[in-house]
């Protein structure tokens, strides 16, 4: 598992990582399409274009 916080990517193979999920997060992840590999939480101040650009980096 890898996580990205800001512009730093951490790999669980190299260091311990933890994701703390809300019940809504778990529901959203459970309902993800089979081919999806990324789940993002972001500030309301970011628009869709900013989010997609950040996720693609």
Backbone as JSON, one array per atom type, in Angstrom:
{
  "sequence": "XXXXXXXXXXXXXXXXXXXXXXXXXXXXXXXXXXXXXXXXXXXXXXXXXXXXXXXXX",
  "N": [[0.85, -1.18, 0.0], [0.47, 2.2, -0.79], [0.55, 5.57, 0.31], [-0.39, 8.96, -0.2], [0.38, 12.09, 0.94], [-0.13, 15.4, 0.8], [2.55, 16.3, -1.09], [4.11, 14.12, -0.66], [4.89, 10.74, -1.0], [4.38, 7.72, 0.6], [5.49, 4.43, 1.06], [4.22, 1.4, 2.1], [5.83, -0.83, 2.05], [8.3, 0.1, 2.67], [8.16, 1.68, 4.96], [6.17, 1.97, 7.96], [2.73, 2.58, 7.41], [-0.42, 4.17, 7.98], [-3.88, 4.33, 7.54], [-6.6, 6.09, 8.55], [-9.88, 5.45, 8.65], [-13.17, 6.73, 8.17], [-16.57, 5.66, 8.77], [-18.0, 6.36, 6.5], [-15.94, 6.63, 4.62], [-15.15, 3.92, 4.44], [-17.47, 2.83, 3.36], [-17.55, 4.19, 0.88], [-15.18, 3.2, -0.29], [-15.78, 0.47, -0.42], [-17.71, 0.55, -2.37], [-16.37, 1.2, -4.66], [-15.52, 1.11, -8.16], [-14.38, -1.87, -9.77], [-11.92, -1.62, -11.18], [-10.72, 0.64, -10.14], [-8.1, 2.28, -8.3], [-7.43, 4.29, -6.6], [-8.31, 6.41, -3.9], [-9.51, 9.42, -2.73], [-9.42, 12.01, -0.36], [-10.1, 15.38, 0.14], [-9.57, 18.95, 0.62], [-12.39, 21.18, 0.67], [-11.82, 23.43, -0.74], [-10.44, 22.79, -3.01], [-10.78, 22.41, -6.52], [-12.28, 20.18, -9.01], [-10.45, 19.83, -11.16], [-7.96, 20.51, -10.0], [-7.79, 18.45, -8.11], [-7.72, 16.1, -9.71], [-5.33, 16.58, -11.12], [-3.49, 16.59, -8.98], [-3.79, 13.96, -8.07], [-2.77, 12.6, -10.23], [-0.06, 13.11, -10.21]],
  "CA": [[0.0, 0.0, 0.0], [1.13, 3.5, -0.78], [-0.31, 6.7, 0.61], [0.16, 10.26, -0.6], [-0.06, 13.2, 1.79], [0.5, 16.56, 0.17], [3.37, 15.84, -2.21], [4.97, 13.02, -0.22], [4.34, 9.4, -1.15], [4.98, 6.75, 1.52], [5.22, 3.06, 0.65], [4.15, 0.5, 3.24], [6.93, -1.8, 1.99], [9.51, 0.76, 3.16], [7.92, 2.26, 6.28], [4.78, 1.73, 8.35], [1.74, 3.6, 7.07], [-1.74, 3.89, 8.51], [-4.98, 5.14, 7.03], [-7.7, 6.06, 9.52], [-11.07, 5.61, 7.83], [-14.49, 6.9, 8.76], [-17.53, 4.69, 8.23], [-18.33, 6.81, 5.14], [-14.79, 6.24, 3.8], [-15.23, 2.48, 4.21], [-18.59, 2.62, 2.44], [-17.13, 4.65, -0.44], [-14.18, 2.27, -0.81], [-16.48, -0.78, -0.73], [-18.51, 0.76, -3.58], [-15.53, 1.61, -5.79], [-15.49, 0.23, -9.33], [-13.34, -2.88, -9.62], [-10.65, -1.18, -11.75], [-10.2, 1.83, -9.46], [-7.04, 2.0, -7.34], [-7.15, 5.48, -5.79], [-9.41, 7.04, -3.16], [-8.96, 10.71, -2.32], [-10.12, 13.0, 0.46], [-9.46, 16.66, -0.16], [-10.27, 20.13, 1.16], [-13.45, 21.72, -0.17], [-11.29, 24.55, -1.52], [-9.86, 22.28, -4.26], [-11.77, 22.05, -7.54], [-12.05, 18.86, -9.61], [-9.23, 19.83, -11.97], [-6.83, 20.46, -9.06], [-7.77, 17.12, -7.5], [-7.26, 15.13, -10.71], [-3.92, 16.85, -11.37], [-2.75, 16.14, -7.81], [-3.82, 12.5, -8.03], [-1.97, 12.07, -11.35], [1.37, 13.36, -9.98]],
  "C": [[0.89, 1.23, 0.0], [0.1, 4.53, -0.38], [0.4, 7.97, 0.16], [-0.47, 11.31, 0.29], [0.64, 14.44, 1.27], [1.25, 16.09, -1.05], [4.31, 14.72, -1.83], [4.23, 11.69, -0.37], [5.11, 8.47, -0.21], [4.55, 5.36, 1.08], [5.27, 2.15, 1.88], [5.21, -0.59, 3.21], [8.21, -1.22, 2.6], [9.38, 1.33, 4.57], [6.47, 2.0, 6.67], [3.9, 2.9, 7.94], [0.4, 3.2, 7.67], [-2.73, 4.85, 7.88], [-6.11, 4.99, 8.03], [-8.97, 6.42, 8.77], [-12.31, 5.87, 8.68], [-15.4, 5.81, 8.19], [-17.9, 5.06, 6.8], [-17.19, 6.47, 4.18], [-14.88, 4.76, 3.44], [-16.35, 2.15, 3.23], [-18.19, 3.02, 1.02], [-16.13, 3.69, -1.07], [-14.85, 0.95, -1.21], [-17.26, -0.66, -2.03], [-17.69, 1.2, -4.79], [-15.63, 0.6, -6.93], [-14.26, -0.68, -9.23], [-11.97, -2.41, -10.12], [-10.02, 0.01, -11.06], [-9.15, 1.44, -8.42], [-6.76, 3.17, -6.41], [-8.43, 5.99, -5.15], [-8.83, 8.31, -2.57], [-9.93, 11.47, -1.43], [-9.37, 14.3, 0.27], [-10.23, 17.8, 0.46], [-11.33, 20.62, 0.17], [-12.96, 22.85, -1.07], [-10.66, 24.1, -2.84], [-10.97, 21.97, -5.25], [-11.38, 20.72, -8.19], [-10.75, 18.79, -10.39], [-7.98, 19.74, -11.08], [-6.68, 19.06, -8.47], [-7.21, 16.1, -8.48], [-5.78, 15.33, -11.03], [-3.06, 16.32, -10.21], [-2.68, 14.61, -7.77], [-2.94, 11.89, -9.12], [-0.47, 12.23, -11.13], [2.07, 12.14, -9.43]]
}
